[in-house]
Amino acid sequence: MLTLASALAAADQTAPQALDFNLYMQGKYVYERNCIVCHGARGDGNGELSATLKPKPRSFREGMFKFRSTPYGMLPTDADLRRTITHGLSGTAMGMFSHLQAEEVEAVMVYVKSFSRRWRKPENYAPAMKFPPPPEWFKEAGAVKTHAEAGKKLFTANCAACHGEKADGKGAAAVTLKDIWGLPAAPADLRQPHLRCGDGPEDLYRVLATGLNGTPMVSFEATLSAAQRWDIIAYVLSIRLPSGPVL
């Protein structure tokens, strides 16, 4: 039997769709019981707890989402939204909402989309990019070390200005960076054992390919080859601290 969740998952919306009022109202119910305290009644990130949280909860009103599989500047796919809702974002107040039923996740996605007009415009949609699997050399310690050494040089040239020579998020430009909401956009400390984008090589590759909408972290799709990006990823993984950095 084809359920609502499986039907929507199969479609994985990549274009505006007519609003299903019943789904919208179900999503409103889910949002008010799980999301409103942080993201606010208007979806502007100004919920009751927002003043105490760092980073600040996402405002949905601009329709800008950092973690996506779509090209820079584009809206996320439904699969991207599901991943964030169900798996959360490490290092933030956005926890895992794995207790929600699939139908509840689909409904709250519909409601979240109602906060921004960007979801109504076809030009803001794009299909998910196709990413290559991690190279086979990731399975060989000696090869990983060699690629990590090459990746360190690439990291210094392309990433250190923001993320710092030690990848600790304290690059020379870090204190000047802001996001589109005018808030400080602190570069990630890449030594952390868990990153918001995910922990695997493929998660890091996705960010390098897509960038993070609304932040100074742009896509490197046009400036670094796939091989160069994998080398950088090997370096980042090589400096990860098991228990996180000592602050």
Residue frames as qw, qx, qy, qz and C-alpha x, y, z in Angstrom:
[[0.000, 0.887, 0.461, 0.000, 0.00, 0.00, 0.00],
 [0.417, 0.417, -0.012, 0.808, 1.36, 3.41, -0.99],
 [0.341, -0.700, -0.453, 0.434, 1.39, 5.69, 2.05],
 [0.110, 0.991, 0.077, 0.020, 1.50, 9.47, 2.05],
 [0.418, -0.762, 0.407, 0.281, 5.11, 9.41, 3.26],
 [0.638, -0.066, 0.642, 0.420, 6.30, 6.95, 0.61],
 [0.465, 0.736, 0.437, 0.227, 4.49, 8.82, -2.15],
 [0.009, -0.996, 0.078, 0.037, 6.05, 12.15, -1.18],
 [0.550, -0.571, 0.516, 0.323, 9.47, 10.56, -0.71],
 [0.669, 0.252, 0.589, 0.377, 9.27, 9.09, -4.20],
 [0.319, 0.887, 0.266, 0.202, 8.34, 12.45, -5.69],
 [0.592, -0.369, -0.049, 0.715, 10.99, 14.33, -3.67],
 [0.219, 0.916, 0.317, -0.108, 9.68, 17.72, -4.63],
 [0.507, -0.160, 0.256, 0.807, 11.88, 19.68, -7.04],
 [0.013, -0.345, -0.383, -0.857, 9.21, 22.18, -8.15],
 [0.322, -0.066, 0.365, -0.871, 6.43, 24.18, -6.47],
 [0.191, -0.299, -0.920, -0.168, 3.33, 22.17, -5.60],
 [0.405, -0.564, -0.264, -0.669, -0.20, 23.18, -4.70],
 [0.139, -0.324, 0.669, -0.654, -0.70, 23.52, -0.95],
 [0.522, -0.317, -0.780, -0.135, -2.50, 20.61, 0.66],
 [0.331, -0.630, 0.126, -0.691, -4.52, 22.35, 3.39],
 [0.892, -0.411, -0.099, -0.160, -4.96, 19.24, 5.53],
 [0.833, 0.081, -0.222, 0.501, -1.25, 18.52, 5.40],
 [0.160, 0.575, -0.169, 0.784, -0.53, 22.16, 6.20],
 [0.572, -0.618, 0.061, -0.536, -2.75, 22.04, 9.29],
 [0.951, -0.247, -0.136, 0.125, -1.16, 18.79, 10.45],
 [0.645, 0.314, -0.202, 0.667, 2.25, 20.39, 9.94],
 [0.152, -0.675, 0.126, -0.711, 1.19, 23.41, 11.97],
 [0.823, -0.516, -0.028, -0.236, 0.23, 21.08, 14.83],
 [0.909, -0.027, -0.130, 0.395, 3.60, 19.30, 14.67],
 [0.385, 0.533, -0.144, 0.740, 5.51, 22.59, 14.41],
 [0.353, -0.704, 0.090, -0.609, 3.79, 24.13, 17.42],
 [0.877, -0.463, 0.050, -0.119, 4.62, 21.12, 19.56],
 [0.904, -0.089, 0.100, 0.406, 8.20, 20.61, 18.48],
 [0.583, 0.328, 0.155, 0.727, 9.67, 23.65, 16.74],
 [0.035, -0.879, -0.249, -0.405, 8.00, 26.87, 17.82],
 [0.605, -0.761, -0.055, 0.227, 9.94, 27.26, 21.08],
 [0.572, -0.335, 0.314, 0.680, 13.15, 27.81, 19.08],
 [0.312, 0.227, 0.547, 0.743, 12.09, 28.87, 15.59],
 [0.137, 0.243, 0.205, -0.938, 9.18, 31.08, 16.70],
 [0.486, 0.513, 0.619, -0.342, 5.52, 31.36, 15.74],
 [0.465, 0.806, -0.052, -0.362, 6.42, 33.32, 12.60],
 [0.925, 0.215, 0.139, 0.279, 9.28, 31.02, 11.64],
 [0.261, 0.910, -0.178, 0.268, 11.75, 33.88, 12.11],
 [0.677, 0.189, -0.524, 0.482, 14.07, 32.10, 14.55],
 [0.070, -0.427, 0.361, -0.826, 12.85, 34.19, 17.47],
 [0.686, -0.410, -0.576, -0.170, 11.26, 31.56, 19.67],
 [0.579, -0.797, -0.002, -0.173, 11.21, 31.75, 23.46],
 [0.837, -0.406, 0.185, 0.317, 14.55, 29.98, 23.79],
 [0.689, 0.621, 0.055, 0.369, 16.33, 31.63, 20.87],
 [0.037, -0.926, 0.246, -0.282, 18.07, 34.32, 22.94],
 [0.642, -0.594, 0.482, -0.056, 19.86, 31.62, 24.94],
 [0.911, 0.146, 0.357, 0.147, 20.98, 29.54, 21.97],
 [0.109, 0.797, -0.476, -0.356, 24.18, 29.68, 19.97],
 [0.055, 0.067, 0.370, 0.925, 24.00, 29.46, 17.05],
 [0.438, 0.215, 0.255, -0.835, 20.66, 31.20, 16.76],
 [0.567, 0.316, 0.758, -0.061, 17.81, 29.02, 15.44],
 [0.237, 0.113, 0.614, 0.744, 17.29, 29.24, 11.70],
 [0.394, 0.465, 0.194, -0.768, 14.83, 31.76, 10.31],
 [0.493, 0.273, 0.793, 0.233, 12.70, 30.10, 7.65],
 [0.305, 0.811, 0.304, -0.395, 11.37, 33.35, 6.24],
 [0.113, 0.727, -0.460, -0.498, 14.25, 33.88, 3.80],
 [0.942, 0.292, 0.069, -0.153, 14.07, 30.34, 2.48],
 [0.373, 0.701, -0.593, 0.133, 17.84, 29.91, 2.84],
 [0.928, -0.335, 0.132, -0.092, 19.06, 26.52, 4.03],
 [0.133, -0.751, 0.634, 0.127, 22.69, 25.64, 4.66],
 [0.366, -0.253, 0.893, 0.067, 22.65, 21.88, 4.42],
 [0.732, 0.490, 0.093, -0.464, 21.53, 20.70, 1.02],
 [0.666, -0.027, 0.640, 0.381, 22.39, 18.48, -1.90],
 [0.464, 0.800, 0.359, 0.127, 21.39, 21.17, -4.40],
 [0.538, 0.402, -0.003, 0.741, 23.62, 23.82, -6.04],
 [0.270, -0.250, -0.339, 0.866, 24.60, 26.95, -4.14],
 [0.207, 0.081, -0.033, -0.974, 21.68, 29.36, -3.74],
 [0.507, -0.166, -0.654, -0.537, 19.01, 26.77, -4.47],
 [0.707, -0.379, 0.206, -0.560, 16.32, 25.43, -2.14],
 [0.239, -0.298, 0.919, -0.094, 16.95, 22.06, -0.50],
 [0.501, -0.090, -0.745, -0.430, 15.21, 18.93, -1.71],
 [0.758, -0.462, -0.053, -0.458, 12.66, 17.23, 0.50],
 [0.904, -0.051, -0.345, 0.249, 15.26, 14.55, 1.22],
 [0.361, 0.376, -0.361, 0.773, 17.59, 17.27, 2.54],
 [0.417, -0.494, 0.141, -0.750, 14.90, 18.60, 4.86],
 [0.913, -0.280, -0.224, -0.195, 14.07, 15.11, 6.11],
 [0.753, 0.144, -0.422, 0.485, 17.73, 14.46, 6.89],
 [0.088, 0.413, -0.343, 0.839, 18.03, 17.63, 8.97],
 [0.634, -0.422, 0.017, -0.648, 14.76, 17.04, 10.84],
 [0.953, -0.199, -0.192, -0.124, 15.41, 13.40, 11.65],
 [0.820, 0.069, -0.282, 0.494, 19.19, 13.52, 12.25],
 [0.368, -0.892, -0.108, 0.240, 19.57, 17.03, 13.71],
 [0.466, 0.765, -0.226, 0.382, 22.65, 19.24, 13.51],
 [0.780, -0.267, -0.326, 0.462, 25.57, 18.39, 15.77],
 [0.412, -0.057, -0.174, 0.893, 26.78, 21.23, 17.96],
 [0.226, -0.270, -0.142, -0.925, 23.48, 23.11, 17.84],
 [0.427, 0.037, 0.603, -0.673, 20.14, 23.04, 19.66],
 [0.727, 0.254, -0.291, -0.568, 18.64, 21.31, 16.60],
 [0.465, -0.282, 0.824, -0.157, 18.29, 17.81, 17.95],
 [0.118, 0.007, -0.914, -0.388, 17.16, 14.60, 16.31],
 [0.600, 0.068, 0.231, -0.763, 13.40, 14.42, 15.83],
 [0.247, 0.150, -0.924, -0.250, 13.50, 10.71, 15.11],
 [0.207, 0.243, 0.831, -0.456, 10.42, 10.22, 17.30],
 [0.478, 0.421, 0.016, -0.770, 8.24, 11.85, 14.64],
 [0.717, 0.304, 0.628, 0.013, 6.28, 9.58, 12.33],
 [0.397, 0.071, 0.541, 0.738, 7.11, 9.82, 8.62],
 [0.061, 0.729, 0.576, 0.364, 3.75, 11.49, 7.95],
 [0.324, -0.880, -0.199, 0.286, 4.47, 14.08, 10.64],
 [0.465, -0.381, 0.332, 0.726, 7.84, 14.90, 9.08],
 [0.268, 0.374, 0.614, 0.642, 6.23, 15.35, 5.66],
 [0.113, -0.851, -0.497, -0.125, 3.55, 17.59, 7.16],
 [0.384, -0.801, -0.043, 0.457, 5.92, 19.84, 9.10],
 [0.446, -0.083, 0.453, 0.767, 8.02, 20.26, 5.95],
 [0.112, 0.643, 0.581, 0.486, 4.93, 21.61, 4.17],
 [0.289, -0.902, -0.306, 0.098, 4.33, 24.02, 7.03],
 [0.516, -0.525, 0.174, 0.655, 7.95, 25.22, 7.15],
 [0.377, 0.216, 0.530, 0.729, 7.80, 25.96, 3.43],
 [0.001, -0.825, -0.528, -0.203, 4.82, 28.25, 3.99],
 [0.388, -0.764, -0.118, 0.502, 7.05, 30.78, 5.77],
 [0.225, -0.502, 0.394, 0.736, 8.94, 31.85, 2.64],
 [0.628, 0.647, 0.081, -0.425, 7.82, 32.90, -0.83],
 [0.056, 0.579, -0.745, -0.327, 10.96, 31.37, -2.33],
 [0.390, 0.037, 0.919, -0.035, 9.17, 28.01, -2.27],
 [0.540, 0.626, 0.442, -0.348, 6.56, 29.39, -4.70],
 [0.348, 0.808, -0.300, -0.368, 9.05, 30.27, -7.45],
 [0.973, 0.213, 0.064, 0.061, 10.23, 27.56, -9.87],
 [0.499, 0.732, -0.340, 0.315, 13.58, 29.29, -10.45],
 [0.320, -0.686, 0.543, -0.365, 14.61, 28.52, -6.86],
 [0.915, -0.128, 0.348, -0.156, 14.39, 24.76, -7.35],
 [0.398, 0.601, -0.674, -0.161, 17.04, 22.38, -8.61],
 [0.955, -0.102, -0.266, -0.081, 17.50, 18.62, -8.48],
 [0.700, -0.630, 0.296, 0.159, 20.06, 17.13, -6.14],
 [0.285, 0.746, -0.584, -0.146, 23.60, 17.16, -7.44],
 [0.985, 0.030, -0.169, 0.024, 25.26, 13.82, -8.14],
 [0.250, -0.815, 0.516, -0.086, 28.26, 13.23, -5.91],
 [0.672, 0.343, -0.656, 0.015, 30.97, 10.62, -6.52],
 [0.866, -0.472, -0.162, 0.019, 31.58, 7.97, -3.86],
 [0.370, -0.818, 0.424, 0.121, 34.75, 8.28, -1.76],
 [0.534, 0.588, -0.600, -0.101, 37.81, 7.01, -3.65],
 [0.938, -0.108, -0.327, 0.029, 39.04, 3.49, -2.92],
 [0.497, 0.381, -0.487, 0.609, 42.25, 4.89, -1.45],
 [0.436, -0.582, 0.222, -0.649, 40.28, 5.90, 1.67],
 [0.953, -0.250, -0.077, -0.155, 40.49, 2.21, 2.62],
 [0.834, 0.147, -0.231, 0.478, 44.32, 2.25, 2.69],
 [0.467, -0.815, -0.121, 0.320, 46.01, 4.03, 5.59],
 [0.545, -0.257, 0.300, 0.740, 49.20, 4.75, 3.67],
 [0.226, 0.463, 0.523, 0.679, 47.32, 6.25, 0.73],
 [0.237, -0.880, -0.404, -0.083, 45.14, 8.34, 3.03],
 [0.523, -0.655, 0.018, 0.545, 48.25, 9.80, 4.66],
 [0.429, 0.019, 0.433, 0.792, 49.73, 10.73, 1.27],
 [0.027, 0.644, 0.542, 0.538, 46.51, 12.38, 0.13],
 [0.392, -0.843, -0.327, 0.172, 46.14, 14.16, 3.46],
 [0.504, -0.412, 0.145, 0.745, 49.59, 15.73, 3.00],
 [0.195, 0.276, 0.500, 0.797, 48.52, 17.05, -0.40],
 [0.217, -0.749, -0.576, -0.245, 45.22, 18.15, 1.12],
 [0.453, -0.662, -0.237, 0.548, 46.98, 20.19, 3.81],
 [0.296, -0.143, 0.290, 0.899, 48.59, 22.36, 1.12],
 [0.077, -0.465, -0.616, -0.631, 45.24, 22.82, -0.63],
 [0.386, -0.738, -0.538, 0.128, 43.57, 23.60, 2.69],
 [0.413, -0.480, -0.070, 0.771, 46.15, 26.28, 3.48],
 [0.148, 0.017, 0.426, 0.892, 45.63, 27.92, 0.08],
 [0.250, -0.372, -0.605, -0.658, 41.82, 27.74, -0.04],
 [0.567, -0.589, -0.550, -0.168, 40.42, 27.38, 3.48],
 [0.576, -0.224, -0.445, 0.648, 42.86, 28.68, 6.11],
 [0.035, 0.325, 0.003, 0.945, 41.89, 32.35, 5.73],
 [0.592, -0.437, -0.126, -0.665, 38.58, 31.54, 7.41],
 [0.911, -0.300, -0.261, -0.105, 39.09, 28.18, 9.13],
 [0.415, -0.814, 0.406, -0.029, 42.63, 28.93, 10.33],
 [0.343, 0.581, -0.737, -0.039, 45.98, 27.28, 9.75],
 [0.117, -0.166, 0.931, -0.305, 45.09, 24.71, 12.41],
 [0.359, -0.298, -0.743, -0.479, 41.51, 24.28, 11.09],
 [0.208, -0.320, -0.730, 0.568, 40.30, 25.59, 14.45],
 [0.030, 0.806, 0.569, 0.161, 37.92, 28.17, 12.98],
 [0.311, -0.841, -0.075, 0.435, 40.22, 31.06, 13.89],
 [0.614, 0.345, 0.306, 0.641, 41.44, 32.28, 10.55],
 [0.235, -0.126, -0.040, 0.963, 42.43, 35.90, 9.95],
 [0.243, -0.227, -0.391, -0.858, 39.06, 36.66, 8.30],
 [0.305, -0.368, -0.876, 0.069, 36.94, 34.80, 10.85],
 [0.116, -0.462, -0.517, 0.711, 36.03, 37.76, 13.07],
 [0.171, 0.289, -0.173, -0.926, 34.73, 39.79, 10.12],
 [0.165, -0.124, -0.862, -0.463, 32.41, 37.16, 8.66],
 [0.431, 0.176, 0.455, -0.759, 28.64, 37.57, 8.84],
 [0.266, 0.306, 0.889, 0.213, 25.70, 35.69, 7.40],
 [0.021, -0.433, -0.487, -0.758, 22.76, 37.17, 5.48],
 [0.433, -0.749, -0.495, -0.081, 20.95, 37.74, 8.77],
 [0.034, 0.840, -0.229, 0.490, 23.77, 40.03, 9.94],
 [0.794, -0.576, 0.179, -0.078, 24.93, 37.58, 12.59],
 [0.137, -0.676, 0.711, 0.140, 28.55, 36.47, 13.09],
 [0.935, 0.253, -0.160, -0.189, 29.27, 33.51, 10.82],
 [0.409, -0.656, 0.634, 0.016, 31.98, 31.74, 12.77],
 [0.605, 0.394, -0.656, -0.222, 33.81, 29.21, 10.58],
 [0.941, -0.277, -0.120, -0.156, 33.57, 25.64, 11.82],
 [0.299, -0.638, 0.708, -0.053, 36.28, 24.20, 14.03],
 [0.792, 0.305, -0.430, -0.308, 37.01, 21.25, 11.76],
 [0.190, 0.349, -0.867, 0.300, 38.82, 19.35, 14.51],
 [0.622, -0.146, 0.398, -0.658, 35.52, 18.56, 16.21],
 [0.272, -0.065, 0.959, 0.051, 34.64, 14.86, 16.30],
 [0.293, 0.573, 0.764, 0.041, 31.18, 15.64, 14.92],
 [0.046, -0.108, 0.229, 0.966, 30.40, 18.29, 12.31],
 [0.477, 0.361, 0.350, -0.721, 26.97, 19.72, 11.53],
 [0.554, 0.423, -0.446, -0.562, 27.07, 18.48, 7.96],
 [0.991, -0.012, -0.051, -0.122, 27.78, 14.90, 9.08],
 [0.563, -0.662, 0.475, 0.137, 30.89, 12.89, 9.90],
 [0.836, 0.123, 0.470, 0.255, 31.66, 10.92, 6.75],
 [0.344, -0.210, 0.445, 0.800, 33.85, 11.84, 3.76],
 [0.124, 0.492, 0.698, 0.506, 30.72, 12.07, 1.62],
 [0.180, -0.863, -0.436, 0.179, 29.21, 14.64, 4.00],
 [0.328, -0.639, 0.165, 0.676, 32.26, 16.88, 3.75],
 [0.296, 0.075, 0.644, 0.701, 32.31, 16.48, -0.02],
 [0.053, 0.724, 0.661, 0.189, 28.67, 17.57, -0.21],
 [0.207, -0.879, -0.182, 0.389, 29.46, 20.82, 1.62],
 [0.339, -0.427, 0.419, 0.726, 32.49, 21.56, -0.56],
 [0.221, 0.277, 0.740, 0.572, 30.33, 20.99, -3.64],
 [0.074, -0.742, -0.616, -0.256, 27.23, 22.92, -2.55],
 [0.103, 0.350, -0.237, 0.901, 28.48, 25.53, -0.09],
 [0.158, -0.475, -0.748, 0.437, 26.31, 26.76, 2.78],
 [0.031, 0.685, 0.441, 0.579, 23.53, 29.11, 1.69],
 [0.341, -0.893, -0.192, -0.221, 23.36, 32.40, 3.56],
 [0.660, -0.659, 0.172, 0.317, 26.97, 32.20, 4.76],
 [0.133, 0.822, -0.464, -0.303, 30.42, 33.11, 3.39],
 [0.498, -0.214, 0.825, 0.159, 31.03, 29.38, 2.78],
 [0.588, 0.513, -0.222, -0.585, 30.64, 29.18, -0.98],
 [0.962, 0.171, 0.213, -0.029, 30.72, 26.19, -3.31],
 [0.252, -0.632, 0.616, 0.397, 34.10, 24.93, -4.52],
 [0.795, 0.350, 0.496, -0.027, 32.52, 23.05, -7.39],
 [0.587, 0.801, 0.045, 0.112, 34.05, 25.37, -9.99],
 [0.029, 0.898, -0.416, 0.140, 37.38, 26.08, -8.31],
 [0.326, -0.473, 0.815, -0.082, 38.61, 22.72, -7.00],
 [0.560, 0.158, -0.728, -0.364, 38.57, 19.42, -8.84],
 [0.878, -0.342, -0.163, -0.294, 36.94, 16.38, -7.28],
 [0.827, 0.075, -0.389, 0.400, 40.39, 14.90, -6.62],
 [0.196, 0.411, -0.347, 0.820, 41.51, 18.07, -4.84],
 [0.574, -0.474, 0.050, -0.666, 38.38, 18.10, -2.68],
 [0.939, -0.210, -0.271, -0.028, 38.95, 14.49, -1.63],
 [0.612, 0.235, -0.413, 0.633, 42.52, 15.41, -0.66],
 [0.159, -0.469, 0.250, -0.832, 41.26, 18.25, 1.52],
 [0.810, -0.367, -0.109, -0.443, 38.74, 15.89, 3.11],
 [0.868, 0.002, -0.408, 0.283, 41.51, 13.39, 3.85],
 [0.305, 0.340, -0.398, 0.796, 43.42, 16.16, 5.63],
 [0.459, -0.451, 0.104, -0.758, 40.39, 17.31, 7.64],
 [0.915, -0.260, -0.229, -0.208, 39.67, 13.75, 8.75],
 [0.750, 0.166, -0.445, 0.461, 43.32, 13.28, 9.72],
 [0.153, 0.311, -0.401, 0.848, 43.24, 16.14, 12.24],
 [0.617, -0.513, -0.279, -0.528, 39.94, 15.29, 13.87],
 [0.037, -0.368, 0.743, -0.558, 40.29, 14.96, 17.64],
 [0.338, -0.225, -0.912, -0.061, 38.49, 11.94, 19.15],
 [0.250, -0.595, -0.661, 0.383, 37.04, 13.88, 22.07],
 [0.108, 0.941, 0.248, 0.205, 37.00, 17.34, 20.50],
 [0.429, 0.535, -0.270, 0.676, 39.52, 20.16, 20.93],
 [0.469, -0.467, -0.491, 0.567, 40.62, 21.38, 24.34],
 [0.066, 0.842, 0.277, 0.458, 39.05, 24.83, 24.76]]
